[in-house]
Amino acid sequence: MTTAYTWVASPTHEYEDHPERPERLTELETRLSQFKIEKLDATPATRDEIALVHAPRMIEAVDLACASGGGIIDYAPTFVNPSSFEDALLASGGTLGCARAVWAGAASDAFAIVRPPGHHAEPNRAMGFCLFNNIAIAARDLLERGAERVLVVDYDAHHGNGTQAAFWDDERLAYLSTHQWGIYPGTGSMNDAPHAKERIVNVPLPAHAGDACFEQISSQVIAPMVKSFQPDMLLVSAGFDAHWDDPITMLGVSSAGFYGISKYLVELAREVCEGKIVFVLEGGYSPRNVANGASAVFAALTGVPFAEVDDASPHDEPDLTKMIEAIRAWHGWK
């Protein structure tokens, strides 16, 4: 088996001067030949598959907004145009294709490179540049296919409020998010979900938290959660806006840091769920950072040596010791 990927660039899903644009993927496309990976054809998700997470009236509202010519649909700002409904169905379908291939044993692991992204989209509304929640839809589809537990790790710089909302009352689904505190969408405090300790885990980070901080989080928060929950499959919301020079955020991860966290997750998946892991593209608004970050993910998946990039953060990192101690205490991890 080999590493699989889907490619959904959605070149017509664009809005003038918007950061979530087709050009996000232009530098990455030239890198793919470096890796021994198999491209899967992406097919659009059906409305019934989207409805695994989203209310039918919400799906219809997105369709109607696109059919009416599009425009800005929330303050993020989130946009749609006449092609966006079909583009969003294809992004969700590309994610489903990767997850199903890994679950069925047709691929060892996978990376769904898709846009529009999904982790902000809630069951009843599109928001935060996201129309349908690609990764949450894939998680629920895996439950339909026999998985008993699925865990999502989200290292996008923004909190995935939509994924958290979709998983809120389902004990078969777990969610862990690292995100910059105090930015959009304003959710993701440590104690957001007191009813779901050890299952919904939020790690709100100060500005400039970077590679060293993520090493601490990996060993002291992510590892105990994954080992406690024992998922049948691990899904990863890969947001490369956690890079220190992303144009709209202020975390401190470098390309080497993305390789470190991705490799750690791949190794955890091999330990806990027979290597079943799928990465799904979320944010990242510098084409160079997306290319470097995605290349780091593919290196982690395929075992190809990571081509070091000299882009270490120039900022000092904060001390997370007390915050991590508080998170571990909140969730009862000794």
C-alpha positions as CSV (number, residue, x, y, z in Angstrom):
1,M,0.0,0.0,0.0
2,T,1.1,3.6,-0.7
3,T,0.2,7.0,0.6
4,A,-2.8,8.4,-1.3
5,Y,-4.0,11.9,-1.9
6,T,-6.8,13.9,-3.5
7,W,-6.4,17.2,-5.2
8,V,-9.3,19.7,-5.2
9,A,-8.0,23.1,-6.1
10,S,-11.4,24.6,-7.0
11,P,-10.0,27.3,-9.3
12,T,-13.3,29.0,-9.8
13,H,-14.0,29.3,-6.1
14,E,-12.5,32.8,-5.5
15,Y,-13.4,36.3,-4.5
16,E,-11.4,39.4,-5.2
17,D,-8.6,40.0,-2.7
18,H,-9.8,37.2,-0.4
19,P,-7.0,35.2,1.4
20,E,-8.8,31.9,0.8
21,R,-7.9,31.8,-2.9
22,P,-6.8,29.3,-5.6
23,E,-3.3,30.6,-5.5
24,R,-2.8,29.0,-2.0
25,L,-2.0,25.8,-3.8
26,T,0.1,26.9,-6.7
27,E,3.5,26.3,-5.2
28,L,2.5,23.0,-3.7
29,E,1.4,21.5,-7.0
30,T,5.0,21.5,-8.3
31,R,6.2,19.6,-5.2
32,L,4.1,16.5,-5.5
33,S,6.4,14.7,-7.9
34,Q,9.0,14.4,-5.1
35,F,6.9,11.8,-3.3
36,K,5.8,8.3,-4.1
37,I,2.1,8.9,-3.7
38,E,-1.0,7.8,-5.5
39,K,-3.6,10.3,-6.7
40,L,-7.2,9.3,-6.1
41,D,-10.0,10.7,-8.2
42,A,-12.2,13.0,-6.2
43,T,-16.0,12.7,-6.7
44,P,-18.5,15.1,-5.3
45,A,-20.2,14.2,-2.0
46,T,-23.9,13.7,-2.2
47,R,-26.4,15.8,-0.2
48,D,-27.1,12.8,2.0
49,E,-23.4,12.6,2.8
50,I,-23.2,16.3,3.6
51,A,-26.3,15.8,5.8
52,L,-24.3,13.4,8.1
53,V,-23.2,16.7,9.7
54,H,-25.2,19.6,8.3
55,A,-29.0,20.3,8.5
56,P,-30.8,20.0,5.2
57,R,-32.0,23.6,5.4
58,M,-28.4,24.8,5.8
59,I,-27.3,22.8,2.7
60,E,-30.2,24.3,0.8
61,A,-29.2,27.8,2.0
62,V,-25.7,27.4,0.7
63,D,-27.0,26.1,-2.6
64,L,-29.4,29.0,-2.9
65,A,-26.8,31.6,-2.1
66,C,-24.6,30.2,-4.9
67,A,-27.4,29.9,-7.4
68,S,-28.4,33.5,-6.7
69,G,-25.0,34.8,-7.8
70,G,-23.0,34.6,-4.6
71,G,-21.4,37.2,-2.4
72,I,-20.3,37.5,1.2
73,I,-22.4,35.4,3.6
74,D,-20.8,36.1,7.0
75,Y,-18.5,38.6,8.6
76,A,-15.3,36.4,8.5
77,P,-15.8,37.2,5.6
78,T,-17.0,33.9,4.0
79,F,-17.9,34.1,0.3
80,V,-19.7,32.0,-2.3
81,N,-20.0,32.4,-6.1
82,P,-22.0,30.4,-8.6
83,S,-19.6,27.5,-8.6
84,S,-19.0,27.3,-4.8
85,F,-21.7,24.8,-4.0
86,E,-20.3,22.2,-6.4
87,D,-16.7,23.1,-5.3
88,A,-17.7,22.4,-1.7
89,L,-19.3,19.1,-2.6
90,L,-16.1,18.1,-4.3
91,A,-13.9,19.1,-1.4
92,S,-16.0,17.0,0.9
93,G,-16.0,14.2,-1.6
94,G,-12.2,14.3,-1.9
95,T,-11.9,14.0,1.9
96,L,-14.4,11.1,2.0
97,G,-12.4,9.4,-0.8
98,C,-9.2,9.5,1.3
99,A,-10.8,8.4,4.5
100,R,-12.6,5.5,2.8
101,A,-9.4,4.3,1.0
102,V,-7.5,4.2,4.2
103,W,-10.3,2.5,6.2
104,A,-10.8,-0.1,3.5
105,G,-7.0,-0.8,3.3
106,A,-6.6,0.4,-0.2
107,A,-4.1,3.1,0.9
108,S,-1.8,3.1,3.9
109,D,-2.6,6.7,4.8
110,A,-3.7,9.8,2.9
111,F,-3.8,13.6,2.5
112,A,-6.9,15.3,1.2
113,I,-5.6,18.6,-0.4
114,V,-8.9,20.3,-0.8
115,R,-10.5,23.7,-0.8
116,P,-12.8,25.3,0.4
117,P,-11.7,24.3,3.9
118,G,-14.2,23.0,6.4
119,H,-13.5,23.1,10.2
120,H,-15.4,26.3,11.0
121,A,-18.6,25.1,9.3
122,E,-21.2,24.3,12.0
123,P,-24.1,21.9,11.6
124,N,-26.5,24.9,11.0
125,R,-24.3,27.5,9.3
126,A,-21.3,28.1,6.9
127,M,-18.7,30.4,8.4
128,G,-15.0,31.2,8.6
129,F,-14.2,30.7,4.9
130,C,-15.8,27.2,5.2
131,L,-18.9,25.9,3.6
132,F,-19.2,22.2,4.6
133,N,-17.1,20.6,7.3
134,N,-15.1,18.1,5.3
135,I,-13.3,16.4,8.2
136,A,-16.4,16.0,10.3
137,I,-18.3,14.5,7.4
138,A,-15.5,12.0,6.9
139,A,-15.5,11.1,10.6
140,R,-19.3,10.4,10.6
141,D,-19.0,8.4,7.4
142,L,-16.3,6.3,9.1
143,L,-18.8,5.5,11.9
144,E,-21.3,4.5,9.3
145,R,-18.7,2.1,7.9
146,G,-17.9,0.4,11.1
147,A,-15.5,2.5,13.0
148,E,-16.3,2.7,16.7
149,R,-14.2,5.8,17.6
150,V,-12.6,8.5,15.4
151,L,-10.4,11.3,16.7
152,V,-9.6,14.6,15.0
153,V,-6.5,16.5,15.8
154,D,-6.6,20.1,14.5
155,Y,-3.4,22.2,14.4
156,D,-4.8,25.1,12.3
157,A,-4.2,28.4,13.9
158,H,-7.9,29.0,14.4
159,H,-10.2,26.9,16.6
160,G,-12.3,24.5,14.7
161,N,-15.6,25.5,16.2
162,G,-17.6,23.6,13.6
163,T,-15.9,20.3,14.2
164,Q,-16.3,20.7,18.0
165,A,-20.0,21.5,17.5
166,A,-20.5,18.4,15.2
167,F,-18.9,16.2,17.9
168,W,-20.4,17.8,20.9
169,D,-22.7,15.0,22.1
170,D,-21.3,12.0,20.3
171,E,-19.1,9.9,22.5
172,R,-17.7,8.1,19.5
173,L,-16.0,11.2,18.2
174,A,-13.2,13.1,19.9
175,Y,-11.6,16.5,19.0
176,L,-8.4,18.2,20.0
177,S,-7.5,21.7,18.8
178,T,-4.4,23.8,19.2
179,H,-5.1,27.4,18.2
180,Q,-4.1,31.0,18.8
181,W,-6.3,32.4,21.6
182,G,-8.2,35.6,21.0
183,I,-8.6,35.5,17.3
184,Y,-11.5,34.3,15.1
185,P,-13.9,32.6,15.9
186,G,-13.4,33.3,19.6
187,T,-14.2,29.8,20.8
188,G,-11.9,27.1,22.1
189,S,-11.2,27.9,25.8
190,M,-9.8,25.1,27.9
191,N,-13.1,24.6,29.7
192,D,-15.4,24.9,26.6
193,A,-16.9,21.4,27.0
194,P,-17.0,20.4,30.7
195,H,-19.3,17.5,29.8
196,A,-16.7,16.0,27.5
197,K,-13.5,15.9,29.4
198,E,-10.8,13.8,27.7
199,R,-12.9,13.8,24.5
200,I,-13.0,17.5,23.6
201,V,-9.7,19.0,24.3
202,N,-8.8,22.7,23.6
203,V,-5.2,24.1,23.8
204,P,-5.6,27.9,23.5
205,L,-2.1,29.3,22.7
206,P,-0.5,32.7,23.2
207,A,1.1,34.4,20.2
208,H,4.4,33.0,18.9
209,A,3.9,29.5,20.4
210,G,5.9,27.5,18.0
211,D,8.0,24.3,17.5
212,A,9.2,23.9,21.1
213,C,5.6,24.5,22.4
214,F,4.2,21.9,19.9
215,E,6.7,19.3,21.1
216,Q,5.5,19.8,24.6
217,I,1.9,19.6,23.5
218,S,2.5,16.5,21.5
219,S,4.0,14.5,24.3
220,Q,2.0,15.9,27.2
221,V,-1.5,16.5,25.7
222,I,-1.9,14.8,22.4
223,A,-0.3,11.5,23.3
224,P,-2.3,10.9,26.5
225,M,-5.6,11.9,24.7
226,V,-5.0,9.5,21.8
227,K,-3.9,6.7,24.0
228,S,-6.9,7.2,26.3
229,F,-9.5,7.4,23.6
230,Q,-8.1,4.6,21.4
231,P,-9.5,5.7,18.1
232,D,-9.9,3.3,15.2
233,M,-8.7,6.1,12.9
234,L,-7.0,9.4,13.3
235,L,-7.9,12.4,11.2
236,V,-5.9,15.6,11.1
237,S,-7.0,19.2,10.3
238,A,-3.8,20.5,8.9
239,G,-3.8,24.2,8.9
240,F,-0.5,25.8,7.8
241,D,-1.6,29.2,9.1
242,A,0.1,28.2,12.3
243,H,3.3,29.2,10.5
244,W,5.0,32.2,12.1
245,D,4.7,34.4,9.0
246,D,1.2,33.6,7.9
247,P,-0.4,36.9,6.9
248,I,-3.5,36.6,9.2
249,T,-2.2,34.9,12.4
250,M,0.6,35.1,14.9
251,L,1.7,31.6,16.0
252,G,5.3,30.5,15.7
253,V,5.5,27.1,13.9
254,S,8.2,26.6,11.2
255,S,8.2,24.1,8.3
256,A,10.3,21.8,10.5
257,G,7.8,22.2,13.2
258,F,5.0,21.0,10.9
259,Y,7.1,18.0,10.0
260,G,7.7,17.3,13.7
261,I,4.0,17.4,14.7
262,S,2.9,15.5,11.6
263,K,5.6,12.7,12.2
264,Y,4.5,12.5,15.8
265,L,0.9,12.0,14.8
266,V,1.8,9.4,12.2
267,E,3.8,7.5,14.8
268,L,0.9,7.7,17.2
269,A,-1.5,6.3,14.6
270,R,0.9,3.4,14.0
271,E,0.9,2.7,17.7
272,V,-2.8,3.0,18.4
273,C,-4.8,2.4,15.1
274,E,-2.7,0.4,12.8
275,G,-1.4,3.5,11.0
276,K,-4.8,4.6,9.8
277,I,-4.4,8.4,9.5
278,V,-5.7,11.0,7.0
279,F,-4.6,14.6,6.9
280,V,-7.1,17.2,5.5
281,L,-6.0,20.7,4.4
282,E,-7.6,23.6,6.3
283,G,-6.0,27.1,6.5
284,G,-2.7,28.6,5.4
285,Y,-2.7,31.8,3.5
286,S,0.9,32.0,2.2
287,P,1.4,29.7,-0.8
288,R,5.0,29.1,0.2
289,N,4.1,28.0,3.7
290,V,1.3,25.7,2.4
291,A,3.8,24.1,0.0
292,N,6.4,23.6,2.7
293,G,3.9,22.4,5.3
294,A,2.2,20.0,3.0
295,S,5.6,18.7,1.9
296,A,6.4,18.1,5.5
297,V,3.2,16.1,5.9
298,F,4.0,13.9,2.9
299,A,7.6,13.4,4.2
300,A,6.1,12.2,7.5
301,L,3.6,9.9,5.7
302,T,6.1,8.4,3.2
303,G,9.3,8.3,5.2
304,V,11.1,10.4,2.7
305,P,13.7,12.6,4.5
306,F,12.3,16.1,5.1
307,A,14.0,18.7,3.0
308,E,14.9,21.2,5.7
309,V,13.7,24.7,5.1
310,D,15.5,27.6,6.8
311,D,12.4,29.4,8.1
312,A,12.7,29.2,11.9
313,S,10.6,31.7,13.8
314,P,12.5,34.9,14.8
315,H,10.4,35.2,18.0
316,D,11.0,33.9,21.4
317,E,8.5,31.2,22.4
318,P,6.2,31.6,25.5
319,D,6.5,29.2,28.5
320,L,3.5,26.8,28.4
321,T,4.3,24.9,31.5
322,K,1.5,26.2,33.7
323,M,-1.0,26.1,30.9
324,I,-0.2,22.5,30.0
325,E,-0.4,21.5,33.7
326,A,-3.9,23.2,33.9
327,I,-5.1,21.3,30.8
328,R,-3.8,18.0,32.1
329,A,-5.5,18.6,35.5
330,W,-8.8,19.6,33.8
331,H,-8.9,16.3,31.9
332,G,-7.6,14.2,34.7
333,W,-4.3,13.1,33.2
334,K,-1.8,12.5,35.9
